[in-house]
């Protein structure tokens, strides 16, 4: 596809200036303010936000970043400090270092490296051994600060934050700066919540079914706007079909189903009732690590408690279940279909389904380029959660690595995250030409993510940038 360049050469010049870090920020200072905000979940989750100001020459350039004080509990995920007083203390330490004169405040990569230096010092001070990057300073502090600072740097260079992110990604990839080929992603809307995200539990405390989330994806929409309304129509139908409107962990519903297959039967039926058969497909998020474990401490055999109250299945049994579901229902993506510590199971799943559908790693990769390098044969797609990476540049490095392996990418919300705050989901999806975005359910505060995608795309259009839609690309890739 060819794109006519109607945007200005000056725009590319400003992208080059922010990406290369050659413009020295002499005489500039930063000021960082941290704050705890309420989260968006049924549980008492909070978020941590940073407002950053770059000051100098009689001008002030301000940016914001917000991140949830939450993790998925994965064994390789960085830790949040989960203490707003300690988080603010770490933020003050970072501010002092950034103002020491040793860091170019207009260079996003240099600032990112400075955050990681402080993180290492704080990890040592706190006695954290073998800590994941940003566990020392706190993952919520690191990502909020680096996003806020990038937002302020973008303001300094008079760039939308989307283009600042794109500029850094192209710099990492060694590519020429451009604003070609930008597109809105396909939304994967959360409609059913079970497992640890369920709003209902059996009398014995177990969830009715273990598969954590089920999403619908709008393959057949003409554009992102139509895709959003298709998602709303499907959620409306599944609420009517289930006869309940309880609010699960990610704003989907949690009817009292008793068998895993009933999830996909209900999703497919709701698509049909919305008259979207052939235009709407299903995406699974099993969170399989939550209901599986090794047979013994040193065993390569993993057991999956797929059916509560019945004997567990091994890797072969779990893969057989997924193959059967894909054969019977319009499932195009399986996220965390196997335990994150079970590479044998992941490779089995890839062998059976990797040439047909998307096999997506979340807890498997924890948005870490090194983990993706190590385990790239286990999947063909990666979920992108910026606070797992810990910093915005680490997030972009992961995406660059994913593209090297031909992966699809899906920037994702986090539990408790509010839609506001630059640089988490919509901007990242646009900047990186993501195939997907995972915003939660198409209702309540979660629509802030998808609405922002359209707003930012309109801003780019006003700059003369053509913004397409990823729907046809994804449909072709999966032969839908």
N, C-alpha and C positions, 0 to 999 in steps of 0.2 A: 504494500500500500504506500502510495506517495503522499507527501504532505507539502502543501504550499506554505512557505515561510512568510507569514504576515506580521510576525512579531519583529521587534527592532533589534539591530545589532548591539545596541546599548544594553539590552536585556541580557544577551549572552556575555557581554563584557562584565556586567555585575555578577553573573553566575561564576565567571572565571575568577574574579577578584575574591569572592568568598571561599571558593574551593581550594585555591592554591595557597592561601595563607601568606601571600607575599606582601600584603598591605599591613604595615606595622601599626599597632594600636598605641603609639607613644602618647603619653599624657592622659590616657583613658583609665578610668576606674570602674569597678563593678560594685553594685550593691545587691544583696540577695535577701529576700524576706521569705521565710517559710511559714506555712500555716496548715493546721489540721482542718479538714472539712468532713462533714457527714458523707457516708457512701450511699449507694443506691440499692443495697440488698436488704432482704428480710432479716438477715443477721446483722449484728452491730459492727459492720465494716466501716472503716474510715479511709479517707484518701489524704495524701500529703501533697500540697501545692507549693510551688516556688514562683515568685515574681522576681525577675531579674531586670536591672537597669544598667546600661553602659553609658557612662557619663564622661563628658569632656568636650572642650571647644564650645561651651555654651549650649550644648545639645544633650538631650536625654533620650535614649532608645530603650523601650521597655518590651519585655517578653514574658510569657507565662508557660508553666508546665505543671501538669497534675498527674499523679500516679496513685493507684490503690495500695494501701498497706496490707497486702495479701500476696500469697503465693499458692501454687497448686499443691505444695507439699512434696514435689518431686525431689528425689535424692540428689540431683545435680543442679537444682535451682538455687540462685543466690538468695540470701536471707534479707528480709526487711528488718530494720531495727525495732519497728512496732512500738516506738516510744517517742512521742512528739517532742519532748524536752531534749532527749538525746539527739534526735534528728536535727533539731534547730542548732544544737551545739556543733554537730558535724558540719552543718551548713556554714556556720560562722568561721570554722577552721578553714573550710574551702575558700570562703570569701577572702580571708587574710592571705592565703597562698596566691590566689589569682591577682591580688593587688600588690604582690611582692616585687613586681617588675620583671619576674622571670618567665612570664607567660604572655604570649601575644593574644590579647583579648579579642582580636578580630579573626583569629584562625580557629575554626571549630574543632579541627583535629588536635591542635595543640591544647585547647581547653579540655577536650575529652581525655587526653593523656594526663593532664594535670589532675583531673578528678580521679583517675586510676592510681596516680602516685599517692594522693591523700588516702585513698581507699586502702592501699597496701600498708601505709603507716598506721592507720587506725585499726586494721585487722591485727597487726602485730601488737599494738597497744592493748587491744581487747583480748589477746590470747587466742585468736581464732586460727587454728591450724588447718591447712589445706582448704582455706575458705574459697568459695567461688568468687570471681571478680564482682566487686561492689557490695559484698557482704559486710565488709569493714565499715564503710561509710553508711551502708543501708541502701538496698536496691531502690526504694522509693525516693530517697534523697538524690541518688546519682542520676536516675532517669529524669526526675522532675527538674533538677538543676541544669542538666545538659540540654534538655528540650527548651527550657526557658531562656538559656543563654543563646542557643541557636536562633530562637525566635527574635531575641534582641539584636543579634548580629544581622539577621535578615532585614530587620527594620533599619539598621545602620546603612546597609547597602541598597535599601529601597527595593527589596525583593519580597514577594509572597513566600511564606515559610515553605510551601510546597516546592518552589523552585530552588530554595536554599538546600533542602534535602536532596533534591535531584542532582544539584551541582556536586555535592559531596559524594553521592553514589557514583556518578560518572568519573569523578576524580579517582576514587578507589578502584574502579574498573579500568582506568587508563584510557577512557574514551573522550572524544571531543565533546565540549559543552554544547548542548542543544536543548530545545524544548519540543522536539518532535515525538509523535507517537504516544502522547499522554492519553490516558483513557480512564473512565470510571470503571470500577470493578463490578463483578456480580456479587450481590449480597447473599449470604447464607443465613437465612432467618431461623432463629431458634423457635420451635413450636411445642416441643415435648421435653419435659425435664423429669428424669428418673435418677436412680442411683443416689449418689450423694447430693444431687441437686433437686431431689423430689420434694414436693410440698406435702406428700402423703407417705405414710409408712404402715407396714403391717403391725399387728398387735405385738409381734415378737421383736419389733424395732427394725427389722430389715426393710429395705425398699421393696416395692412390689416386683420391679424388674431392675436389673443392674445397669443396662445400657444408659449412660448418663444423659446424653442429649441427642435429639433428632432435629435436623434442620431441613428447610426446603430452599432450593436454589432456582432462580428464575432464568433458565436457559433461553426461553423463548421470548423474552421481553425485547422491545425495540430499543429501549434505552434505560438508564438507571431509574428515571422517574416512574416509568411503567413497572419496572421490577419491584419497586417499593410497594406500589398499590397491589400488585399480584400477591406479595407476601402478606399484606394485611388481609386480603380476601381469603387466603388459605387459612390463616389463623382464625378468622371468623368462622369458617366452616368446621374446623377441628374442635372449636369450643362448642358449637351446636351438636356435633357428632358425639362428643364425649359427655355432654350434659353437665360439665363443670367448668368453672372459670377461676380455679385457684391459681395462685401465683408461685411458680417454681423459682428456683434459685436464679435463673437467667431470664425470668419473665415469661417463659412458656408455661404450659399447663401440665398437671400431673394427675391424669385419671388413674383409677385403680386397675391397671392391667395386670395380668398374671403370667403372661408368656412373652418372651422377647419379640417373637415374630409379630405379635399383635401391634407393636409400635409401628412397624412398617406397613401393616395392613391399614391401620388408622391413618397414617400419613398419606398413603396412596389414595385412600377413599376420600380424604378431605381435598386433595388435589382434583379428583374427578368432580366432586360436588361444586368446586369453584370454577368448573369448566376450563381447567388448565392442563389437562392431560396432554403430554407431549411438549408443553411449555415449561412445566415445573418438574424438577427432579428432587431426589432425596440425598441428604448428606448425613452420615452417622458420626457421632462422637462417642465412642464407647467408654473412654477413660478406663481402659482395661486394667491398668495398674491397681485400681481401687478394689477389684474383686479377683485378684490372682496373686499367686506367690510361688516360689520354687518348691518342688516336691520335698527337697531337703536342702540343707545349708549350701552344699557344694554341687547341687544337681543342676544340669542343663534343662531338665524337664520342668515346665511350669504348669500349674494346675489353675484352671479358670472356673470360678464359682458362678457360671453363667445362669444356672437355674437354682435359685435359693431353695433349700430344702432337699436338693437332690445331689448325687455325687458330682464332683467337679469334672470338667473335661480337660484333656491335655492340649498341647499346641495344635495337633492335627484336628482334634474335635472343634477347637475354636475357629480354625481356618475353614473347616467344612461348613460351620454355621454361616460364616461370612459369604462363602461361595454360594450357598443355597439362597441367602437373602438377595444377593446381587442378581442371581438368575431369575428370581421371582418378582423383584420390585425395582423401580427405576432409581437405584442407588448409584451415584457417580463418584462418591468420596467416602472414605472411611478414615476418620481421625483417631489415633491412639487405639487401633483395633487390637493391639497386643500389649503386653506389659513392657514398660520402658526399659527393663533390664533383661528382656528376652529377645536378643538379636536373632536367634535361630527361628523363633516364631515369626518375627517380622520378615525375614527372608523367605520363609515358607509362604506367607501371605503375598509378598511381592511376586513370587514365582507363579502363584495361582491367579492373581488378579491385577498385577502391576501393569500389564499391557492392555487392560480394559478400563480401569478406573484409577482414580487418584488415591494413593495410599499416603496419608498425611501424618507427619510426626509433630507432636507437641511436646509432651514430657520426654519423648525420645531425644530431642535435640536441645530443648530449653533455650531456643533462640541463640545458640552458640556456634560460631563458625567452626571451631575445633571439633565439637561433637558431630557436626554435620560432615566434616571431613572424615572422621573416624567411622561413621555409621551410614554413609551415603547410599550404600547398597540396600539399605533396609526400607527405603521409601522413595517416592518420586515427588513429594510435596512437603512444604514446611509451614507450620503455623508460626506467625511472628508476633511475639509479645515483648514490647520494648523493655518492660521492667525485668524480664528474664535476662535479656542481654545486659541491662544495667545502665547503658549509656546509648545515646542516639547514634554515635558513630559505630559502636559495636553492633548495633542493630543493622545498620547499613552494610557493614562488613559481612554479616550473616547472609543478607539478601544477595550481595554480590557473589558469595560462595555458592548459594543455591542456584543462581543463574548459570554458573559454570557447569553445574551438574544437570542442567535442563529441567530443574524443578519448577513447579508452580508455587506461588506464594499467597498467603492469606493473612494480612494484618488482622489482629484480633483484639477485642475488648478484654478487659480483665475483671474479675469479680470485684464489685464495689466501685468500679471506675465511673466517674461522672463524665458526661459527654464534653464538657468544657475543657479548655486547656489545650494549647497547641501541641501538635507533633505526635499524638499517640496513634490514632487510627486513620481518620479520613485523609489527612495530609500525606501520611506514609503510603497509603494505598495509591493515591494519585501520583506521587513522586516516583514510585518504583514500578509503575505499570502493572500493578498486582492483578492477578486473575480474579481474586476473591476478596471480600471483606466479611468479617464475622462480627456483627454488631449486637447480637442478642435478638430478642423478640421484636417484631415490628409493631411495637406499642410502647406506651408510657415514655419514660425518659430515654429508652434505648433508641428511639427514633431520632434523637439528637445527633447520633453518629451518622446515620444515613442522610438526614437533612443537610448536615455539614458537607458531605461529599458533593452534593449538588451546588451548594453555595460556593465552595472553593472552585469547582469546575467552572461556574459562571464567572468568577473573578479572573480565572485564566483566560476565558474566552474574551473578556473585555481587554486583555492585553494582546489580543491577536493570536492566541494559541489555540489550535484545533484540538479539541478533547473528544476522543471517540468513546466507544463502549466495548468492554471486553467480551460481551456475550457471544458474538459470532466466533471469536477466537477459541473460546472454551468449548463451544458446541462442536467445532471442527475437530478439536483435539480429542474429544471423547466420542466422536462419531455419533452425535445425538441429532 
